Amino acid sequence: MDPRLAEHRRQWEGKPVLRAIYTDLYRRMAARLAPGRSLEVGGGSGNLKAFAPEVVATDFLEAPWLDAVADAQVLPFSDASFENIVLFDVLHHLARPRAFFEEAARVLGKGGRLVMVEPAITPLSGLFYRFLHPEPVALCVDPLADQETGQARDAFEANQAIPTLLFGRQQGAFQQAFPQFRISETAFLSLFAYPLSGGFRPWSLIPAGAVQAVLRIEDGLLPLLGPLMGFRLLIVLERL
């Protein structure tokens, strides 16, 4: 097992403020699932199962709490075998996003949903992700092009801009490339609580007991402030 997955699991279990914030995001994702079988791609530390116990959790890396090892770009499942595919912080790690969406279109049944939560690059969050986050932000790329690498790609390599490019600036290009999908929802989330929590780092500037109150305030401000400072992007695609 990759030690980074074990470390993420340890941080998740030992940081109540992180669990409180992610619980809100996981519940939003679970509420958007269609009835039927669900596949989680990039299950990582295995947190989604607490909110969708029936999900088939997979990851490129092996871990005892996952159901299977699977490459998102070559899914080992038959055609139309799931009603949902769920990704949390996965799309921006993929070297071949186009290959993943082709596989997702194949594996999802008609009317199935692809539900994702990813980093959002907004004017304020972009500064945070560029200067205070270890993963790069490269906006001047073709998000559907294979990302070149001179050696075996590490599963944690990333470009945090990919989701924002695909479902923001270049949404038309995505729809042209994948007419099998309808973009049914995109929404900015996470204004204050997430950056103040420190994520999976050991520090936090917000106590766990204050998270729910902050999230309620965020919900009221998201229509106004989301496009300016949202740290997360919720994306729901429907398989036509």
PAFIVEX-326042 format. One record per residue: residue number from 1; residue in three letters; chain; x, y negated, z negated of N, C-alpha, C in turn. Coordinates in nm, 3 decimals, decimal comma, always signed. Atoms other than C-alpha are relative to their C-alpha. Example, Ala and Ser with C-alpha at 12.3 -4.5 7.8 and 13.67 -1.06 7.14 Angstrom:
2
1/ala/A/+0,089/+0,119/+0,000/+1,230/+0,450/-0,780/+0,090/-0,120/+0,000
2/ser/A/-0,082/+0,119/+0,006/+1,367/+0,106/-0,714/-0,077/-0,109/-0,073
//
This chain:
240
1/met/A/+0,084/+0,120/+0,000/+0,000/+0,000/+0,000/+0,088/-0,125/+0,000
2/asp/A/-0,075/+0,125/-0,004/+0,126/-0,348/+0,086/-0,010/-0,070/-0,136
3/pro/A/+0,004/+0,062/+0,133/+0,225/-0,519/-0,242/-0,077/-0,132/-0,003
4/arg/A/+0,075/+0,126/-0,003/+0,059/-0,842/-0,128/-0,149/+0,023/-0,023
5/leu/A/+0,140/-0,032/+0,029/-0,282/-0,676/-0,132/-0,020/+0,026/-0,148
6/ala/A/+0,009/-0,027/+0,143/-0,217/-0,549/-0,482/+0,009/-0,128/-0,081
7/glu/A/-0,014/+0,127/+0,071/-0,109/-0,897/-0,591/-0,128/-0,082/+0,012
8/his/A/+0,127/+0,071/-0,017/-0,425/-1,053/-0,443/-0,108/+0,059/-0,089
9/arg/A/+0,098/-0,068/+0,087/-0,632/-0,794/-0,627/+0,023/-0,038/-0,146
10/arg/A/-0,033/+0,036/+0,138/-0,452/-0,871/-0,953/-0,042/-0,144/-0,029
11/gln/A/+0,038/+0,140/+0,020/-0,504/-1,247/-0,908/-0,151/-0,016/-0,005
12/trp/A/+0,146/+0,005/+0,000/-0,871/-1,194/-0,827/-0,056/+0,044/-0,134
13/glu/A/+0,051/-0,054/+0,126/-0,926/-0,987/-1,140/+0,035/-0,089/-0,119
14/gly/A/-0,046/+0,078/+0,113/-0,736/-1,229/-1,362/-0,033/-0,148/+0,005
15/lys/A/+0,027/+0,143/-0,016/-0,871/-1,564/-1,239/-0,151/-0,024/+0,014
16/pro/A/+0,146/+0,016/-0,006/-1,238/-1,628/-1,328/-0,045/-0,114/+0,091
17/val/A/+0,042/+0,112/-0,084/-1,249/-1,963/-1,146/+0,000/+0,039/+0,147
18/leu/A/-0,006/-0,047/-0,138/-1,148/-1,796/-0,821/-0,120/+0,089/+0,031
19/arg/A/+0,114/-0,089/-0,021/-1,414/-1,527/-0,860/-0,130/-0,079/+0,009
20/ala/A/+0,123/+0,079/-0,002/-1,681/-1,789/-0,929/-0,018/-0,071/+0,135
21/ile/A/+0,008/+0,071/-0,128/-1,599/-1,985/-0,613/-0,025/+0,098/+0,115
22/tyr/A/+0,017/-0,097/-0,107/-1,570/-1,679/-0,390/-0,136/+0,070/-0,009
23/thr/A/+0,132/-0,058/+0,015/-1,891/-1,536/-0,535/-0,103/-0,081/+0,077
24/asp/A/+0,091/+0,086/-0,074/-2,076/-1,835/-0,391/+0,012/+0,025/+0,151
25/leu/A/-0,021/-0,022/-0,143/-1,922/-1,774/-0,047/-0,047/+0,139/+0,043
26/tyr/A/+0,044/-0,135/-0,034/-1,983/-1,399/-0,051/-0,151/+0,011/+0,001
27/arg/A/+0,145/-0,005/+0,004/-2,346/-1,448/-0,147/-0,061/-0,068/+0,122
28/arg/A/+0,048/+0,066/-0,122/-2,394/-1,689/+0,142/+0,013/+0,093/+0,120
29/met/A/-0,020/-0,093/-0,110/-2,249/-1,431/+0,377/-0,100/+0,115/-0,007
30/ala/A/+0,092/-0,112/+0,015/-2,457/-1,145/+0,237/-0,142/-0,038/+0,036
31/ala/A/+0,136/+0,045/-0,030/-2,774/-1,353/+0,275/-0,026/-0,009/+0,150
32/arg/A/+0,015/+0,015/-0,145/-2,711/-1,379/+0,649/+0,012/+0,133/+0,075
33/leu/A/-0,013/-0,129/-0,066/-2,670/-1,008/+0,718/-0,135/+0,051/+0,046
34/ala/A/+0,121/-0,066/-0,050/-2,927/-0,829/+0,932/-0,017/+0,134/-0,071
35/pro/A/+0,017/-0,134/+0,057/-3,080/-0,506/+0,798/+0,080/+0,103/+0,079
36/gly/A/-0,074/-0,105/-0,067/-2,866/-0,204/+0,873/+0,144/+0,011/-0,047
37/arg/A/-0,138/-0,029/+0,038/-2,504/-0,087/+0,860/+0,089/-0,123/+0,021
38/ser/A/-0,091/+0,113/-0,007/-2,230/-0,344/+0,795/+0,144/+0,048/-0,004
39/leu/A/-0,143/-0,029/-0,006/-1,861/-0,328/+0,880/+0,076/-0,123/-0,045
40/glu/A/-0,089/+0,109/+0,039/-1,608/-0,544/+0,699/+0,136/+0,023/+0,065
41/val/A/-0,130/-0,005/-0,065/-1,294/-0,617/+0,901/+0,094/-0,089/-0,081
42/gly/A/-0,093/+0,077/+0,082/-0,989/-0,730/+0,705/-0,045/-0,008/-0,144
43/gly/A/+0,056/-0,001/+0,136/-1,128/-0,624/+0,369/+0,096/-0,039/-0,110
44/gly/A/-0,099/+0,050/+0,096/-0,802/-0,708/+0,191/-0,012/+0,060/-0,138
45/ser/A/+0,006/-0,044/+0,139/-0,844/-0,691/-0,184/-0,135/+0,058/-0,040
46/gly/A/+0,122/-0,077/+0,024/-1,191/-0,539/-0,151/-0,107/-0,067/-0,082
47/asn/A/+0,092/+0,072/+0,088/-1,402/-0,810/-0,311/-0,144/-0,001/+0,049
48/leu/A/+0,136/+0,013/-0,053/-1,703/-0,813/-0,078/-0,092/+0,111/-0,046
49/lys/A/+0,084/-0,114/+0,037/-1,826/-0,471/-0,192/-0,086/-0,028/-0,124
50/ala/A/+0,080/+0,033/+0,117/-1,950/-0,625/-0,517/-0,132/-0,067/+0,040
51/phe/A/+0,119/+0,073/-0,045/-2,207/-0,822/-0,311/-0,073/+0,072/+0,113
52/ala/A/+0,061/-0,082/-0,105/-2,271/-0,578/-0,026/+0,057/+0,141/-0,015
53/pro/A/-0,061/-0,128/+0,034/-2,201/-0,232/-0,173/+0,001/+0,101/+0,114
54/glu/A/+0,010/-0,098/-0,108/-2,304/-0,047/+0,143/+0,098/-0,027/+0,114
55/val/A/-0,089/+0,037/-0,110/-2,044/-0,221/+0,361/+0,113/+0,102/+0,015
56/val/A/-0,117/-0,084/-0,030/-1,779/-0,006/+0,531/+0,120/-0,094/+0,008
57/ala/A/-0,111/+0,095/+0,013/-1,463/-0,191/+0,425/+0,125/+0,057/+0,066
58/thr/A/-0,121/-0,042/-0,070/-1,158/-0,169/+0,654/+0,103/-0,110/-0,005
59/asp/A/-0,107/+0,097/-0,011/-0,824/-0,338/+0,686/+0,112/+0,063/+0,082
60/phe/A/-0,117/-0,047/-0,073/-0,511/-0,312/+0,899/+0,100/+0,066/-0,094
61/leu/A/-0,087/-0,055/+0,104/-0,327/-0,234/+0,573/-0,079/+0,096/-0,088
62/glu/A/+0,066/-0,101/+0,083/-0,407/+0,065/+0,355/-0,010/-0,045/-0,145
63/ala/A/+0,019/+0,026/+0,142/-0,549/+0,023/+0,004/-0,104/+0,098/-0,053
64/pro/A/+0,090/-0,104/+0,052/-0,732/+0,269/-0,227/-0,145/-0,044/-0,011
65/trp/A/+0,138/+0,047/+0,015/-1,043/+0,049/-0,258/-0,069/-0,020/+0,136
66/leu/A/+0,058/+0,014/-0,132/-1,098/+0,040/+0,122/-0,048/+0,136/+0,052
67/asp/A/+0,056/-0,124/-0,055/-1,294/+0,296/+0,324/+0,080/+0,055/+0,116
68/ala/A/-0,073/-0,047/-0,117/-1,070/+0,311/+0,630/+0,105/-0,104/+0,038
69/val/A/-0,100/+0,088/-0,061/-0,764/+0,166/+0,801/-0,041/-0,022/+0,146
70/ala/A/+0,044/+0,030/-0,136/-0,858/-0,012/+1,125/+0,061/-0,131/+0,047
71/asp/A/-0,048/+0,121/-0,066/-0,710/-0,267/+1,364/-0,121/-0,073/+0,055
72/ala/A/+0,116/+0,078/-0,046/-0,966/-0,543/+1,427/-0,005/-0,010/+0,151
73/gln/A/-0,007/+0,019/-0,145/-0,850/-0,559/+1,788/-0,019/+0,131/+0,077
74/val/A/+0,027/-0,131/-0,060/-0,901/-0,184/+1,851/-0,083/+0,079/-0,101
75/leu/A/+0,081/-0,059/+0,105/-1,191/-0,078/+1,630/-0,032/+0,147/+0,030
76/pro/A/+0,021/-0,144/-0,022/-1,223/+0,302/+1,585/-0,144/+0,043/-0,026
77/phe/A/+0,142/-0,030/+0,021/-1,604/+0,302/+1,596/-0,071/+0,004/+0,134
78/ser/A/+0,073/-0,017/-0,125/-1,856/+0,397/+1,861/-0,082/-0,124/+0,033
79/asp/A/+0,079/+0,113/-0,047/-2,063/+0,154/+2,065/-0,127/-0,015/-0,082
80/ala/A/+0,127/+0,034/+0,068/-2,353/-0,021/+1,886/-0,020/+0,080/-0,128
81/ser/A/+0,009/-0,082/+0,121/-2,274/+0,161/+1,561/-0,024/-0,081/-0,127
82/phe/A/+0,024/+0,085/+0,118/-2,322/-0,139/+1,326/-0,096/-0,112/+0,036
83/glu/A/+0,088/+0,116/-0,015/-2,579/-0,412/+1,275/+0,069/-0,129/-0,043
84/asn/A/-0,073/+0,119/+0,045/-2,328/-0,648/+1,110/+0,150/+0,028/+0,001
85/ile/A/-0,144/+0,000/+0,024/-1,957/-0,725/+1,117/+0,030/-0,124/-0,082
86/val/A/-0,029/+0,109/+0,094/-1,821/-0,941/+0,835/+0,150/-0,021/-0,009
87/leu/A/-0,142/+0,036/+0,017/-1,488/-1,124/+0,816/+0,010/-0,116/-0,098
88/phe/A/-0,029/+0,109/+0,093/-1,360/-1,337/+0,530/+0,149/-0,031/+0,010
89/asp/A/-0,140/+0,042/-0,016/-1,039/-1,528/+0,608/+0,080/+0,102/+0,081
90/val/A/-0,065/-0,102/-0,083/-0,948/-1,283/+0,885/+0,029/-0,051/+0,140
91/leu/A/-0,014/+0,040/-0,140/-1,001/-1,441/+1,227/+0,129/-0,078/+0,024
92/his/A/-0,119/+0,082/-0,024/-0,717/-1,691/+1,184/+0,131/+0,077/-0,015
93/his/A/-0,118/-0,085/+0,008/-0,477/-1,401/+1,119/+0,019/+0,087/+0,124
94/leu/A/-0,005/-0,094/-0,112/-0,549/-1,216/+1,444/+0,088/-0,052/+0,113
95/ala/A/-0,087/+0,037/-0,112/-0,287/-1,219/+1,720/-0,078/-0,005/+0,130
96/arg/A/+0,077/-0,007/-0,124/-0,551/-1,140/+1,985/-0,150/-0,018/-0,031
97/pro/A/+0,142/+0,023/+0,030/-0,884/-1,305/+1,898/-0,093/+0,048/+0,111
98/arg/A/+0,085/-0,043/-0,111/-1,022/-1,232/+2,245/-0,028/+0,151/-0,009
99/ala/A/+0,017/-0,145/+0,012/-0,963/-0,859/+2,196/-0,095/+0,035/-0,114
100/phe/A/+0,092/-0,027/+0,111/-1,142/-0,871/+1,861/-0,144/-0,025/+0,040
101/phe/A/+0,138/+0,031/-0,036/-1,452/-1,041/+2,002/-0,054/+0,100/+0,103
102/glu/A/+0,042/-0,104/-0,093/-1,463/-0,788/+2,286/-0,038/+0,127/-0,076
103/glu/A/+0,031/-0,117/+0,081/-1,452/-0,508/+2,029/-0,125/-0,022/-0,085
104/ala/A/+0,119/+0,030/+0,081/-1,712/-0,679/+1,809/-0,126/+0,010/+0,084
105/ala/A/+0,116/-0,009/-0,089/-1,948/-0,711/+2,105/-0,034/+0,145/+0,032
106/arg/A/+0,022/-0,142/-0,029/-1,903/-0,340/+2,175/-0,059/+0,074/-0,120
107/val/A/+0,038/-0,075/+0,120/-1,948/-0,217/+1,817/-0,135/-0,045/-0,057
108/leu/A/+0,127/+0,050/+0,051/-2,248/-0,438/+1,733/-0,116/+0,043/+0,090
109/gly/A/+0,122/-0,026/-0,074/-2,597/-0,331/+1,834/-0,068/-0,130/+0,039
110/lys/A/+0,075/+0,118/-0,042/-2,835/-0,570/+2,007/-0,072/-0,063/-0,119
111/gly/A/+0,056/+0,070/+0,114/-2,949/-0,833/+1,760/+0,088/+0,002/-0,123
112/gly/A/-0,093/-0,004/+0,112/-2,652/-0,759/+1,534/+0,067/-0,134/-0,023
113/arg/A/-0,059/+0,129/+0,038/-2,464/-1,035/+1,357/+0,147/+0,015/-0,036
114/leu/A/-0,140/+0,015/+0,038/-2,102/-1,134/+1,321/+0,007/-0,120/-0,092
115/val/A/+0,002/+0,104/+0,103/-2,066/-1,334/+0,998/+0,142/-0,022/-0,050
116/met/A/-0,138/+0,032/+0,037/-1,741/-1,513/+0,917/+0,006/-0,123/-0,090
117/val/A/-0,041/+0,120/+0,073/-1,601/-1,756/+0,660/+0,149/-0,016/+0,022
118/glu/A/-0,138/+0,027/-0,039/-1,274/-1,918/+0,769/+0,042/-0,139/-0,046
119/pro/A/-0,042/+0,137/+0,028/-1,060/-2,226/+0,700/-0,062/-0,096/+0,101
120/ala/A/+0,048/+0,108/-0,086/-1,209/-2,547/+0,840/+0,105/-0,111/+0,001
121/ile/A/-0,097/+0,108/-0,012/-0,967/-2,809/+0,971/-0,076/-0,129/+0,027
122/thr/A/+0,066/+0,129/-0,006/-1,133/-3,143/+0,898/+0,104/-0,108/-0,032
123/pro/A/-0,101/+0,103/+0,026/-0,963/-3,483/+0,854/+0,068/+0,012/-0,136
124/leu/A/-0,062/-0,011/+0,132/-0,908/-3,429/+0,480/+0,057/+0,139/-0,024
125/ser/A/-0,051/-0,135/+0,027/-0,877/-3,051/+0,458/+0,123/+0,030/+0,085
126/gly/A/-0,116/-0,022/-0,085/-0,631/-3,059/+0,747/+0,129/-0,043/-0,067
127/leu/A/-0,119/+0,045/+0,073/-0,387/-3,256/+0,531/+0,039/+0,103/-0,106
128/phe/A/-0,026/-0,101/+0,103/-0,422/-3,001/+0,251/+0,062/+0,124/+0,063
129/tyr/A/-0,047/-0,124/-0,061/-0,374/-2,703/+0,482/+0,139/-0,019/+0,063
130/arg/A/-0,132/+0,022/-0,063/-0,076/-2,861/+0,661/+0,112/-0,010/-0,103
131/phe/A/-0,109/+0,036/+0,090/+0,119/-2,977/+0,357/-0,001/+0,075/-0,134
132/leu/A/+0,008/-0,067/+0,130/-0,003/-2,774/+0,057/-0,039/+0,147/+0,011
133/his/A/+0,039/-0,139/-0,022/-0,080/-2,435/+0,210/+0,108/+0,067/+0,083
134/pro/A/-0,113/-0,063/-0,069/+0,176/-2,180/+0,332/-0,027/+0,039/+0,145
135/glu/A/+0,029/-0,043/-0,136/-0,006/-2,086/+0,654/-0,004/-0,121/+0,094
136/pro/A/-0,009/+0,114/-0,092/+0,051/-2,306/+0,962/-0,134/-0,040/+0,060
137/val/A/+0,115/+0,053/-0,073/-0,202/-2,523/+1,145/+0,051/-0,049/+0,134
138/ala/A/-0,043/+0,037/-0,135/-0,147/-2,541/+1,523/-0,124/-0,023/+0,085
139/leu/A/+0,120/+0,036/-0,073/-0,424/-2,727/+1,703/+0,019/-0,002/+0,151
140/cys/A/-0,028/+0,009/-0,144/-0,254/-2,745/+2,044/+0,027/+0,137/+0,059
141/val/A/-0,013/-0,134/-0,054/-0,309/-2,383/+2,141/-0,131/+0,039/+0,067
142/asp/A/+0,120/-0,061/-0,054/-0,555/-2,180/+2,345/-0,043/+0,107/-0,100
143/pro/A/+0,035/-0,094/+0,109/-0,745/-1,997/+2,066/-0,036/+0,140/+0,049
144/leu/A/+0,033/-0,131/-0,053/-0,840/-1,710/+2,297/+0,118/+0,068/+0,068
145/ala/A/-0,120/-0,059/-0,060/-0,488/-1,650/+2,426/+0,072/+0,086/-0,102
146/asp/A/-0,083/-0,081/+0,089/-0,269/-1,376/+2,283/+0,113/-0,084/-0,055
147/gln/A/-0,108/+0,074/+0,062/-0,022/-1,521/+2,036/+0,130/+0,078/+0,014
148/glu/A/-0,126/-0,068/-0,028/+0,329/-1,437/+2,147/+0,083/+0,016/-0,128
149/thr/A/-0,091/-0,024/+0,111/+0,570/-1,286/+1,897/+0,112/+0,089/+0,048
150/gly/A/-0,115/-0,075/-0,048/+0,917/-1,150/+1,949/+0,027/+0,128/-0,076
151/gln/A/-0,020/-0,121/+0,079/+0,887/-0,873/+1,692/-0,135/+0,048/-0,052
152/ala/A/+0,125/-0,052/+0,055/+0,628/-0,661/+1,518/-0,066/-0,106/-0,087
153/arg/A/+0,070/+0,109/+0,068/+0,365/-0,903/+1,389/-0,040/+0,042/-0,140
154/asp/A/+0,041/-0,023/+0,137/+0,312/-0,924/+1,015/-0,150/-0,029/-0,012
155/ala/A/+0,145/+0,014/+0,013/-0,054/-0,883/+0,914/-0,041/-0,133/-0,062
156/phe/A/+0,033/+0,125/+0,067/-0,037/-1,208/+0,715/+0,038/-0,124/+0,082
157/glu/A/-0,024/+0,115/-0,086/+0,084/-1,429/+1,001/-0,133/-0,064/+0,037
158/ala/A/+0,129/+0,068/-0,018/-0,176/-1,692/+1,084/+0,016/-0,130/+0,077
159/asn/A/+0,017/+0,137/-0,046/-0,289/-2,007/+1,257/-0,137/-0,043/-0,049
160/gln/A/+0,125/+0,037/+0,064/-0,554/-2,170/+1,040/-0,093/-0,081/+0,090
161/ala/A/+0,082/+0,082/-0,090/-0,677/-2,382/+1,331/-0,090/+0,081/+0,092
162/ile/A/+0,073/-0,081/-0,098/-0,813/-2,090/+1,537/-0,152/-0,010/-0,016
163/pro/A/+0,147/+0,007/+0,012/-1,170/-2,087/+1,390/-0,056/-0,137/+0,035
164/thr/A/+0,047/+0,136/-0,030/-1,206/-2,466/+1,413/+0,004/-0,026/+0,150
165/leu/A/-0,008/+0,017/-0,144/-1,091/-2,462/+1,773/-0,112/+0,077/+0,071
166/leu/A/+0,098/-0,085/-0,069/-1,321/-2,175/+1,875/-0,143/-0,048/-0,020
167/phe/A/+0,139/+0,031/+0,031/-1,635/-2,302/+1,705/-0,021/-0,149/-0,028
168/gly/A/+0,011/+0,145/+0,008/-1,573/-2,675/+1,713/+0,038/-0,060/+0,133
169/arg/A/-0,047/+0,071/-0,119/-1,361/-2,841/+1,979/-0,018/+0,079/+0,129
170/gln/A/+0,004/-0,082/-0,122/-1,369/-2,548/+2,224/-0,115/+0,101/-0,004
171/gln/A/+0,115/-0,090/+0,011/-1,708/-2,395/+2,145/-0,054/+0,039/+0,137
172/gly/A/+0,048/-0,030/-0,134/-1,809/-2,420/+2,509/+0,082/+0,108/+0,068
173/ala/A/-0,088/-0,101/-0,059/-1,508/-2,215/+2,616/-0,029/+0,137/-0,060
174/phe/A/+0,035/-0,128/+0,062/-1,601/-1,946/+2,364/-0,128/+0,055/+0,060
175/gln/A/+0,127/-0,049/-0,052/-1,957/-1,925/+2,489/+0,012/+0,045/+0,145
176/gln/A/-0,022/-0,042/-0,138/-1,838/-1,905/+2,848/+0,071/+0,135/+0,005
177/ala/A/-0,076/-0,125/+0,003/-1,595/-1,624/+2,759/-0,082/+0,115/-0,055
178/phe/A/+0,077/-0,106/+0,066/-1,850/-1,432/+2,549/-0,150/-0,029/+0,005
179/pro/A/+0,144/+0,021/-0,010/-2,204/-1,468/+2,682/-0,080/+0,105/-0,076
180/gln/A/+0,070/-0,102/+0,080/-2,285/-1,154/+2,479/-0,042/-0,054/-0,136
181/phe/A/+0,028/+0,055/+0,132/-2,296/-1,376/+2,168/-0,073/-0,133/+0,012
182/arg/A/+0,059/+0,132/+0,020/-2,516/-1,664/+2,065/+0,050/-0,054/-0,133
183/ile/A/-0,044/+0,062/+0,124/-2,372/-1,904/+1,808/-0,126/-0,051/-0,072
184/ser/A/+0,126/+0,035/+0,067/-2,666/-1,916/+1,567/+0,019/-0,096/-0,115
185/glu/A/-0,022/+0,093/+0,111/-2,502/-2,113/+1,286/+0,149/-0,029/-0,017
186/thr/A/-0,132/+0,040/+0,050/-2,190/-2,307/+1,199/-0,025/-0,105/-0,109
187/ala/A/+0,023/+0,091/+0,111/-2,170/-2,491/+0,867/+0,128/-0,020/-0,079
188/phe/A/-0,114/+0,030/+0,086/-1,902/-2,664/+0,664/-0,037/+0,029/-0,145
189/leu/A/+0,018/-0,031/+0,142/-1,863/-2,548/+0,304/+0,125/-0,046/-0,076
190/ser/A/-0,116/+0,017/+0,090/-1,633/-2,609/+0,005/+0,063/-0,139/+0,012
191/leu/A/-0,053/+0,135/+0,002/-1,557/-2,971/-0,076/+0,105/-0,021/-0,109
192/phe/A/-0,088/+0,033/+0,112/-1,399/-2,994/-0,422/+0,049/+0,123/-0,075
193/ala/A/-0,034/-0,110/+0,089/-1,406/-2,668/-0,616/+0,114/+0,085/+0,055
194/tyr/A/-0,103/-0,088/-0,056/-1,196/-2,464/-0,375/+0,141/-0,060/-0,009
195/pro/A/-0,137/+0,051/+0,011/-0,893/-2,697/-0,345/+0,044/-0,021/-0,145
196/leu/A/-0,037/+0,019/+0,141/-0,907/-2,773/-0,718/+0,033/+0,131/-0,070
197/ser/A/-0,024/-0,131/+0,064/-0,901/-2,401/-0,798/+0,142/+0,052/+0,022
198/gly/A/-0,132/-0,053/-0,034/-0,561/-2,346/-0,638/-0,004/+0,130/+0,077
199/gly/A/+0,011/-0,124/-0,076/-0,697/-2,044/-0,452/+0,063/+0,117/-0,074
200/phe/A/-0,064/-0,117/+0,060/-0,488/-1,734/-0,514/+0,132/-0,035/-0,070
201/arg/A/-0,117/+0,040/+0,078/-0,211/-1,934/-0,679/-0,034/+0,006/-0,149
202/pro/A/+0,028/-0,021/+0,143/-0,172/-1,905/-1,057/-0,064/-0,119/-0,070
203/trp/A/+0,051/+0,119/+0,068/-0,282/-2,262/-1,137/-0,144/-0,032/+0,043
204/ser/A/+0,132/+0,052/-0,034/-0,626/-2,426/-1,139/-0,020/-0,133/-0,071
205/leu/A/+0,030/+0,130/+0,057/-0,739/-2,784/-1,197/-0,147/-0,013/-0,040
206/ile/A/+0,141/+0,000/+0,036/-1,100/-2,687/-1,266/-0,029/+0,122/-0,086
207/pro/A/+0,034/-0,118/+0,082/-1,233/-2,463/-1,546/-0,112/+0,080/+0,064
208/ala/A/+0,101/-0,088/-0,059/-1,446/-2,165/-1,448/-0,141/-0,044/-0,039
209/gly/A/+0,132/+0,040/+0,047/-1,736/-2,299/-1,655/-0,058/-0,119/+0,074
210/ala/A/+0,050/+0,118/-0,073/-1,759/-2,612/-1,437/-0,031/+0,030/+0,145
211/val/A/+0,011/-0,029/-0,143/-1,767/-2,434/-1,102/-0,143/-0,012/+0,050
212/gln/A/+0,137/+0,001/-0,048/-2,145/-2,388/-1,074/-0,054/-0,143/+0,012
213/ala/A/+0,045/+0,139/-0,008/-2,212/-2,755/-1,151/+0,062/-0,071/+0,119
214/val/A/-0,067/+0,063/-0,114/-1,954/-2,866/-0,894/-0,059/+0,051/+0,131
215/leu/A/+0,058/-0,055/-0,123/-2,100/-2,630/-0,631/-0,138/-0,058/+0,028
216/arg/A/+0,132/+0,062/-0,020/-2,447/-2,775/-0,686/+0,015/-0,142/+0,054
217/ile/A/-0,026/+0,135/-0,051/-2,309/-3,125/-0,632/+0,046/+0,008/+0,145
218/glu/A/-0,048/-0,018/-0,137/-2,128/-3,002/-0,320/-0,116/+0,023/+0,097
219/asp/A/+0,112/-0,031/-0,089/-2,450/-2,864/-0,172/-0,074/-0,126/+0,043
220/gly/A/+0,068/+0,125/-0,034/-2,607/-3,208/-0,187/+0,082/-0,091/+0,089
221/leu/A/-0,088/+0,089/-0,076/-2,305/-3,376/-0,030/+0,047/+0,058/+0,134
222/leu/A/-0,053/-0,064/-0,121/-2,225/-3,123/+0,244/-0,050/-0,062/+0,130
223/pro/A/+0,042/+0,060/-0,128/-2,446/-3,280/+0,515/+0,076/-0,127/+0,034
224/leu/A/-0,072/+0,126/-0,023/-2,258/-3,610/+0,472/+0,151/+0,021/+0,008
225/leu/A/-0,145/-0,010/+0,012/-1,908/-3,502/+0,372/+0,061/+0,123/+0,066
226/gly/A/-0,053/-0,122/-0,057/-1,876/-3,158/+0,528/+0,090/-0,021/+0,120
227/pro/A/-0,085/+0,020/-0,117/-1,744/-3,274/+0,868/+0,128/-0,079/-0,028
228/leu/A/-0,117/+0,082/+0,035/-1,497/-3,507/+0,694/+0,099/+0,074/-0,088
229/met/A/-0,091/-0,060/+0,097/-1,357/-3,285/+0,420/-0,030/+0,145/-0,032
230/gly/A/+0,029/-0,140/+0,026/-1,506/-2,934/+0,436/+0,124/+0,087/+0,014
231/phe/A/-0,116/-0,089/-0,001/-1,245/-2,669/+0,356/-0,032/+0,136/+0,059
232/arg/A/+0,040/-0,130/-0,052/-1,446/-2,373/+0,485/-0,102/-0,019/+0,112
233/leu/A/+0,094/+0,000/-0,110/-1,639/-2,296/+0,799/-0,073/+0,134/+0,000
234/leu/A/+0,085/-0,119/-0,010/-1,930/-2,048/+0,797/-0,048/+0,011/+0,144
235/ile/A/+0,036/-0,022/-0,140/-1,995/-1,897/+1,139/-0,086/+0,125/+0,008
236/val/A/+0,086/-0,115/-0,022/-2,281/-1,666/+1,237/-0,027/+0,012/+0,149
237/leu/A/+0,026/-0,029/-0,140/-2,296/-1,511/+1,584/-0,103/+0,113/+0,009
238/glu/A/+0,098/-0,107/-0,023/-2,582/-1,299/+1,717/+0,033/+0,071/+0,131
239/arg/A/-0,027/-0,083/-0,119/-2,524/-1,015/+1,962/-0,127/+0,005/+0,086
240/leu/A/+0,116/+0,005/-0,088/-2,760/-1,064/+2,258/-0,020/+0,133/+0,073
//
